[in-house]
Amino acid sequence: MAGTGTIKIYNVGDGKDFISNLPDEILHHILSLLPAKDAVGTSILARRWKSLWIDLSAFNFDRPTNQLFHLVHRLLKRSSRTAIRLRIAMDGSGVTVDRAKFQCFLYAAELDKVQELNISLDLKSNPFILPITFSSASLNSLCLELKCVLYIPSWGFSGLKTLMISLVTFANDNSLRRPLSECIFLRKLVLHGCDWKNIEEISVVMPTLRELSITFSRFHAHYLVNSKVKIDAENLLSFSCRGCLTFEFVLVNLTSIVNAYIDFKSGFPSNYLYTAAHEIKLLSGLHRVESLSLTIDTLECLSYTKDTLHLLPCFCNLTLLNVNLSTPYFGEEIAKIELLKILLEKASVLEKIEIFCSESLLADLEMQKYIRNQLEAVGLKNCVITFR
């Protein structure tokens, strides 16, 4: 009891090792959450633990060491698993990656045992060529975050279903086009923050693709001025695009599209008309979408081309519209309502509008009522309008 000056001691197991008595499946899960070096280090704890790590399905290497790639190679060779999730991350560590050792690792790695591979390295922007032997028939998920100029002559990932490439400077058009053409079963593609200065056209032609996400860095947007991004994916269900719109989107045959998220900013403040024209063309390619999310910056770009808003398509399948109007400036939210009304005139089957707004608007019930009346005046009497 408090204040008595005595300490009570409770018996919680008579010194028995309850952890070692857990089923292998639970111990494997616990070890998979540890850095690979610590997981392997548990082999010295007791006889029961000696070979547990060999059956792990996930290894996480996030502690920089000059022997990193050698350790990964040895571990893969000894592992008894054939469907391993492997993560190698040294980015942000301040340790210089030995490019020669990394190249040798890619040549010799036991990748046939790896099902998911995540590599995050800073190669100091220097050119790097992926070896032709960098291949695996069993790999179905690949994530590459390599700060370098990347050459991809070819690769053998015919079974790949998920591909994520971040912070890469593609050496030329073929460094992106060729590997994509070889991923004949790809279902998810993510391109994030890449440098496009050596690319004239981004072409994604994939009948198997279900999910596509592209983020264009504002630092590299100017490289795509007068360039094209062509997407031909008849089975695409989800599309997300963020960044500065300085190029032309050509969306072809998106007949299965279900949801889309658009967050565009103007790459050149003095040329909003240029941005808005490309935005209208992109939205035209998404006219079959069922759920559409737009940010306040996206609406801002459209507001500079009011004379051509009649070119917006009819969204014949659109039932849910998410609009993020959150801004510190209360007046900007209200100003976008007129633009939103024009958009709603093109969505005759809309069932719900979700408006994400600032705290001031969220607390102003009278203004919410005014906005609701304005939107309902378009003819959407049965449309549910919510503020969040």
N, C-alpha and C positions, 0 to 999 in steps of 0.2 A: 504494500500500500504506500501511496505517496506520503512523505513526511515521517515515516517510521524509521528510516535509515537502514532498512533491510533490503536485500536483493533476493528475489526468488529465482531459482534455477529450474527450468523445465527440461525434462528428458524428451528429446525429439527423435529417438531411434537407437539409443544404446550404442552409438558409434558405427552403426551399420552403413554400408555403402548402397544407398537406395538408387542412386543414379545408374550405377553399373547394372542394376537389375532391371532397368527399363528395357522394353523391346528394342530390337535393332532398328526398326523403322523410326522410332522416336529419337534414338541417339544419332542416327544418320541425319535427321532433320536438324538437330541441334548443331552438329558439326558443320553442316553446310552453311550455317549462318556466320561461321568464323572465317577469318582470313585463312587461306590454304595452309600457310606455315604453322599456324596454331592448331589447325585441325590435325595435321600430320603429327605434330608434337604431342598430342594426347596418347600416342602409341606407347609412351613410356610410363603411363599412369598405372596400368595393371595388365595382366595377361588378357583380360576380356577386351581391352582397348587396342591391343597390339595391331590388329589388322582391320579395325573398323573403318578407317579412312579409305582403305582400298575400294570399298563398296559405295563410296559417296557418289552422288549424281551431280553435285555442283561444287566447283572450286573457284575461289575468289582471291586473285593475286592483286592486292592493292598496296603492298609495301615495297617500295623501290629497292632494288638490289642489283648489283652488276651481274649476278648469277641468275637473274630472273628467268630468262628464256631456257636456260639449261635445266632449272628446277621444274619448269612447266613440262618440258619434254620428258624428263624422268618420271614425273608423276603420271602423265598420260600413258606412258609405257607400262607402268606397274598397275594402273587401275584396272579393276575387273569389269567395270561398267562399259556399256556400249552406247549409252545415250547421255552424255555428260553436258552440263551447262558450265561453260568456262568464261571467266571474266578476267582480263588483264588490264589494269589501269595504272598508269604512271603520270598522267597529265596533271599539271599543277604541282608536282612534287619537287620541282627544281633540279631533278636528276636528269642528266643528259642521256638520252636513249642511244645505246650502241647500235647504230644502224646495220652494221655487218652481222651482229648477232641476231638482230630481229629478222634480217633477210634469211639467215641460215635456219632460224626457227621455222619460218614459213615454208621453207623447202622440206624440212624433215619432220615437222610436227605430225603426231599421230591423230590427224583430224578426223579420221574415219570413226573414231570413238565419240566425237563431239557433235552434239545436236544443236546447241545454241552457243554462239561465239560472240563475245563482246570485247573489242580491243579499243582502248583509249590511250593514245600516246601523242606526245608533242615531238615531232620530228624537225622542229625549227624551220619550217617552211621550205626545206630543201626538197628537191625532186626525189621521188621514191617510186620504184617500179615493183609492182606486185609480181612475184614469180609465177610462171605458168603452172608450176606444180602446186600452187595454192588452190587446192580443190578438195572436195569431199562429197561423196554421194549421199551421206547420211545427214549433212548439215541442212537444217530447215530454217534457222534464224541467224542472221549475221548483222552485227552492229559495228561500224567502223567510225571512230572519231580520231582522225589523223590530221594534225596541223602540218600539212605539207602539200607540195604539188604532186598529185598522184597520177601515175601512169598505170592503166589496167589493160595490158595487151589481150588478156583472155583469162577466164577462170572456169573451173569445172564444178559449179554448184547448180546442177540441173534440177535438184530437188528443193531448192531454196523457196521458202514461202513468205519469209519476212526479211526485208532489207532496209537498214537504216544507215545513212551516210551523213556525217556531220563535220563541219569545219574543214572540209577538203577543198583544195583548189584543183579542179580538173585540168589535166594537161592539155586536152583537146576534146573535140566532139566525141571521138571514138572512146575516150576514157569513161564516158557515161553511156553512150549508145550501145557499145558492144556488150558490156556485162549485162545490161538490161535485156538485150535481145536473147541472151543465153539463159535467162531465168524464166523458163517456159511455164512454171507453176506458181509464179509469184502472186501472192494475195495482198500483201501490205508493203507499201513503199513510203519511206520517210526521207526527205532531203532537207537538212536543217543547216542554215547559216553557212552554206558553201560559197566559194568565190568562183564567179562565172566569167572571169575576164578572158578566158581562152575558148569560150563556148559561143557559137553563133546561134544555135538552135537547141533547145531542150525538147527532146521527143520521147514521149512515153506512150508506146503502142503495145498494149497488153490486154488480151481478151480475158485473162484469168484474174486481173487485179480487182480487189474488192475495196481497198482502203488506200487513199493517197493523201499525204500531208507534205506541203512545201512551205518552208519559211525562208524568205529572202532577207538577208541582212541589209540594213540601210547603208552600210559602209561599202557594199558591193553592188548596189542596185544600178548604179550608173553604167556598169559594164554591159547591162542588158538592154540599153536604149536601142530601139529599132530592131530588137531581136524578137523571136517568137518562142512561145512555150506551147507545144502541141501535145494534147492528151486525147488519145483514142482508146477508150476502155469501155466496152459495151456492158460489162458486168460490174462496173464501179458502183459501190453503194454509198461510200462516204468520201467527201472531199473537203480538205481544209487548206486554206492559203492565207499566209500572213506576210506583211512586209510592204515595201515601197513598190508601187506599180509603175514601172518604167518601160514595160514591154507589152507585147500583144499576146493574149491568151487565145488559142484556137482549140476549143472543146468540140470533139467529134464523137457522135454516136453514144452519148451518155444516156442511154435509154433506161437504165436500171437505177439511176441515182436516187437515194433516199434522203440523205442529209448533207448539208454543206455549211461550212463556217468560213466567213470572209472578213478579213481584217486588213484593209488597205489604207496606206497613207500615200500622199503624193510625194514622189521622189524629188520633184522640183516645184517649190512653192509658186514660182512664176508661171507654171504650165499646168494648172489644174484641169484645163480643158482636155489636154493630152491624156491625163490620168483618167478622167471621167469617161472619155470615149472608149478606152480599153476596158473600163469596169462594166460599162453597159454591154459590151460584146461578151465579156465573161459571163455575166448574169444571163444573157441570152442562151448561152450554152448549157445553163443550169435550169432551163424552164420547166423541166419535168420533176424537179426536186420536191420532196414532201415536207421537209423540215429545213428552214433556212435561218441562220444566225448572222446578224450584221452588227458591226461596231459603229460607234459614233464617228470614227474617222472615215469609215467606208461611206457613211451618209454625207459627211462633209465633202468628200470628193465629188459625189453626185450633185451636190447643191450648186456646183459651179457650172453645170450644164443644163439648167432648167429648160432651155429651149429645145433640147433633144431628149428629154425624159420620156416623150411619147414613143421612143424607140425601145423602151424597156419591154421585155416579152410578157406574155400572159402566162402566169404560173398556174397551169391548169390542175396540178396535183397538190399545190401547197396548202397544208392544213395547220402547220405550226410555224409561227414567226417569232424568233427571239431577237430583240433589239436592245443593245447595250447603249443607253443614253447617259451613262454615268459620267459626269464632268463636274469640276469644282464651280463652273460658271452656270448658274441656274438658267440664265437666258438662252444658252445654247441648246439646252434640252427642249425648250419650248419651240425654238426656231426650227428644229428638225421635225416637228410634228407635221407641218405642211408638206414636207418632202415625204414623210411616211404615208400620208394620205394618198399621194400620187401612186406610191408603190402598192397600196392596198387596193386601189382600183383595178390592179392587174391580177388580183388573187381572189377570185369569186367563190372558192370553196373553203376559204380560211375558217378554221374552227377556234383557234386560240392565238392570242398575242401575249407574249411575256416581255415586259419592259423592265430592264435592269436600270435603275436610276440612282441619283444621289440621295443622301440622307435627307436633304432639305425637301426634295420632291416627295420622298417616301413619307414624310411627316405632314405634308400639305394635302389633306383630303379634298379640299375644294379644288385645287389645281388638278388633282387626279380625276375628279369628276368632269372638269372642263375638257381635259384631254380625251377622256373616254367618250364624251359627247361628240367631240370633233371627229374621232375615228369612226364612231358608229354612224355618223352622218354620211359616210361613204356608201352605206348600205349593208354594213355588217352587223345587223341587229342580233343575230344568233351567235356572234363571235365573242368568246370569253376573253376579257382583257384584264391582265393582272400586273401589279407593280411589285417589284422585288428589290 
